[in-house]
């Protein structure tokens, strides 16, 4: 198994390279190992997927649950793990800094801090102070922790691209290694963000309608995540199949099902790579 330093260096190399990479979002050990076996080079947690797996709504996960989640995923895989830290599990910059240190102890080598407090967007100055505190904590570690500065404007009904760019530029100046504004909906919006900052940009692919990896790469996106989309897809299949059983008394959804053999094969491959 690779050390945390080796994983951190691998994630840093991906961010500093010239190739666009997809960082998919597992919600448990099984999905993490399957994604690793499929050849992805890094993973990022999903707050929604973790919440669903715990029977909670998105936003209901505690810091302790997040730490435990990151620890088991980090220990189960040999590739870098970045994590969605929501608002840092506290409003004050010092709390955010402590969250960075604690999640690093759990094995994560990257994490995002967003500027949404659960009811609204943080005041600009406080949002920047929070990123600066997170960056200072990250730099105190003995490995390169990738800090993602995340602006929530576009997801929270604040459709102000200019303010989103202003915030991302400020987060970059405060020490963020990667910039992220989920909710960018067009290639033109993505291009505007990429052109406005010098650090790598992460894009939430499901929000950019119809965009391909090649198209996002062409305009300079370095990192592509998919958020809770895979977890949503898995739970949608579960719900549809269970409804058929309950409402129609049939098992037609089993016809042609090949996932079981695929999962077995991929989990075996993950265990071989672990050895």
C-alpha positions in Angstrom: 0.0 0.0 0.0 1.3 3.5 -0.8 2.1 5.9 1.9 0.2 9.1 2.4 3.1 11.1 1.1 3.2 9.0 -2.1 -0.5 9.5 -2.6 -0.2 13.3 -2.0 2.6 13.5 -4.5 0.6 11.5 -7.0 -2.4 14.0 -6.7 0.0 16.9 -6.9 1.4 15.5 -10.1 -2.1 15.2 -11.6 -2.9 18.8 -10.8 0.4 20.0 -12.1 0.3 17.9 -15.3 -1.0 18.8 -18.7 -3.7 16.1 -19.0 -7.3 16.5 -17.8 -8.2 13.8 -15.3 -11.6 12.6 -14.0 -11.8 12.2 -10.3 -14.9 10.1 -9.6 -16.8 10.1 -6.3 -17.3 6.8 -4.5 -19.6 6.6 -1.5 -18.3 3.5 0.2 -15.3 1.1 0.2 -16.9 -1.2 -2.5 -17.5 1.7 -4.9 -14.0 3.1 -4.2 -12.3 -0.2 -5.0 -14.4 -0.7 -8.1 -13.4 2.7 -9.4 -9.8 2.1 -8.5 -9.8 -1.2 -10.4 -11.3 0.5 -13.4 -8.2 2.6 -13.7 -9.0 6.0 -12.2 -6.0 7.7 -10.8 -7.6 9.5 -7.8 -10.9 9.6 -5.9 -13.0 12.3 -4.3 -15.7 11.6 -1.7 -19.3 12.8 -2.2 -21.1 14.4 0.7 -24.5 13.3 -0.8 -23.4 9.7 -1.4 -22.0 9.4 2.1 -25.2 10.8 3.6 -27.4 8.4 1.6 -25.3 5.5 2.7 -25.9 6.5 6.3 -29.6 7.0 5.8 -29.3 10.8 6.0 -29.9 13.8 3.7 -27.1 15.7 2.1 -25.7 18.1 4.7 -26.5 15.9 7.6 -23.1 14.1 8.0 -21.0 15.0 11.0 -17.3 15.7 11.1 -16.7 12.5 13.0 -18.6 10.5 10.3 -16.6 12.2 7.6 -13.4 11.4 9.3 -14.3 7.7 9.7 -15.4 7.6 6.1 -12.1 9.1 4.8 -10.1 6.7 7.0 -11.7 3.5 5.7 -11.6 4.7 2.0 -7.9 5.8 2.4 -7.0 2.5 4.0 -8.9 0.5 1.3 -7.3 2.0 -1.8 -3.9 2.8 -3.1 -4.7 6.0 -5.0 -5.1 9.6 -3.6 -8.3 10.6 -1.8 -9.7 14.1 -1.8 -12.8 14.9 0.2 -15.7 17.2 0.2 -15.5 19.1 3.6 -18.6 21.2 3.0 -18.1 24.4 5.0 -15.3 22.9 7.1 -17.8 21.9 9.8 -17.7 25.3 11.4 -17.9 29.0 10.6 -14.7 30.3 12.3 -11.4 30.1 10.4 -9.8 28.3 13.3 -12.4 25.6 13.1 -11.8 25.2 9.4 -8.1 24.9 10.0 -8.6 22.2 12.6 -10.8 20.3 10.2 -8.1 20.2 7.6 -5.6 18.8 10.1 -8.1 16.2 11.3 -9.1 15.0 7.9 -5.4 14.7 6.9 -4.8 12.5 9.9 -7.6 10.2 8.5 -5.6 9.7 5.3 -7.1 12.3 2.9 -4.6 14.2 0.8 -6.9 16.9 -0.4 -10.2 18.6 0.5 -12.6 21.3 -0.5 -13.8 24.2 1.7 -17.0 25.9 0.5 -18.4 29.4 1.2 -22.0 28.3 2.0 -23.0 28.2 5.7 -26.1 26.1 5.3 -28.4 29.1 4.9 -26.5 31.6 2.8 -23.1 32.6 1.2 -20.4 33.7 3.6 -19.5 37.4 3.6 -16.6 37.9 1.2 -14.0 38.8 3.7 -14.9 35.9 6.1 -14.9 33.5 3.2 -11.4 34.5 2.2 -10.2 34.3 5.8 -11.5 30.8 6.1 -9.6 29.7 3.0 -6.4 31.4 4.2 -6.7 29.5 7.6 -7.3 26.2 5.7 -4.3 26.9 3.5 -2.1 27.7 6.5 -3.1 24.4 8.1 -2.5 22.5 4.9 1.0 24.0 4.6 1.9 22.9 8.1 1.5 19.2 7.1 4.5 17.1 6.0 3.0 16.3 2.7 1.4 18.5 0.0 -2.3 18.6 0.9 -4.4 19.9 -2.1 -6.8 22.6 -0.8 -9.8 23.2 -3.1 -11.4 26.7 -2.7 -15.1 26.2 -3.6 -17.6 29.0 -4.4 -21.2 27.9 -4.0 -22.9 31.0 -5.6 -24.3 29.2 -8.6 -25.7 26.2 -6.7 -27.4 28.4 -4.1 -29.5 30.7 -6.3 -26.9 33.5 -6.6 -26.4 33.5 -10.3 -23.6 36.0 -10.3 -20.6 34.7 -12.4 -18.6 37.9 -11.8 -18.8 37.5 -8.1 -18.0 33.8 -8.4 -14.9 34.6 -10.3 -14.0 37.4 -7.8 -14.3 34.9 -5.0 -12.3 32.2 -6.8 -9.5 34.7 -7.5 -9.4 35.7 -3.8 -9.3 32.0 -2.8 -6.4 31.5 -5.1 -4.6 34.4 -3.6 -5.4 33.1 -0.1 -3.6 29.8 -0.9 -6.1 27.4 -2.6 -4.4 24.9 -4.9 -7.5 24.2 -7.0 -10.6 26.3 -7.7 -14.1 25.0 -7.9 -17.5 26.6 -8.7 -20.1 23.9 -9.0 -23.1 25.0 -11.0 -21.2 26.3 -14.1 -23.7 25.3 -16.8 -22.1 26.1 -20.1 -18.7 25.8 -21.7 -18.6 29.6 -22.0 -19.0 29.9 -18.2 -16.3 27.3 -17.6 -14.0 29.1 -20.0 -14.5 32.4 -18.2 -13.4 30.8 -14.9 -10.4 29.0 -16.4 -9.2 32.2 -18.1 -9.6 34.2 -14.8 -7.4 32.1 -12.6 -3.9 30.6 -12.7 -4.5 27.5 -10.5 -6.1 24.3 -11.8 -9.9 24.3 -12.1 -12.2 21.5 -11.1 -15.5 21.2 -12.9 -18.6 19.3 -11.8 -19.4 17.6 -15.1 -23.1 16.8 -14.6 -23.9 20.5 -14.3 -22.2 21.4 -17.6 -25.0 20.3 -20.0 -23.7 17.7 -22.5 -20.0 18.6 -22.1 -17.5 15.8 -22.7 -14.1 15.3 -21.2 -12.5 16.3 -24.5 -14.5 19.5 -24.7 -13.7 20.5 -21.1 -10.0 19.6 -21.6 -9.9 21.7 -24.7 -10.8 24.9 -22.8 -8.2 24.2 -20.0 -10.1 22.3 -17.3 -7.6 20.2 -15.3 -9.9 18.1 -13.1 -13.4 16.8 -13.6 -15.6 15.4 -10.7 -19.1 14.1 -10.9 -20.3 14.7 -7.3 -23.1 12.4 -6.2 -24.1 11.3 -9.7 -22.8 7.8 -9.4 -24.5 7.3 -6.0 -27.7 8.8 -7.4 -27.5 6.3 -10.3 -26.9 3.3 -7.9 -29.8 4.3 -5.7 -32.1 5.0 -8.7 -31.4 1.4 -9.9 -32.1 0.1 -6.4 -35.4 2.0 -6.1 -36.6 1.0 -9.6 -35.8 -2.6 -9.0 -37.4 -2.7 -5.6 -40.6 -0.9 -6.9 -41.0 -3.5 -9.6 -40.8 -6.3 -7.0 -43.3 -4.5 -4.7 -45.7 -3.1 -7.2 -45.7 -5.7 -10.0 -44.5 -8.8 -8.2 -41.9 -9.4 -10.9 -38.2 -9.7 -11.3 -37.8 -8.7 -14.9 -35.0 -6.3 -13.9 -32.8 -9.3 -13.4 -32.8 -10.2 -17.1 -29.4 -9.6 -18.6 -28.0 -8.4 -15.3 -24.2 -8.8 -15.5 -23.2 -6.4 -12.7 -22.6 -9.2 -10.2 -19.8 -10.8 -12.2 -18.4 -7.4 -13.1 -18.2 -6.4 -9.4 -16.6 -9.7 -8.5 -14.0 -9.3 -11.2 -13.2 -5.7 -10.3 -13.0 -6.3 -6.6 -10.6 -9.2 -7.2 -8.5 -6.9 -9.3 -8.5 -4.3 -6.6 -7.3 -6.9 -4.0 -4.5 -8.1 -6.4 -3.3 -4.5 -6.8 -3.4 -4.0 -3.0 -1.1 -7.0 -2.6 
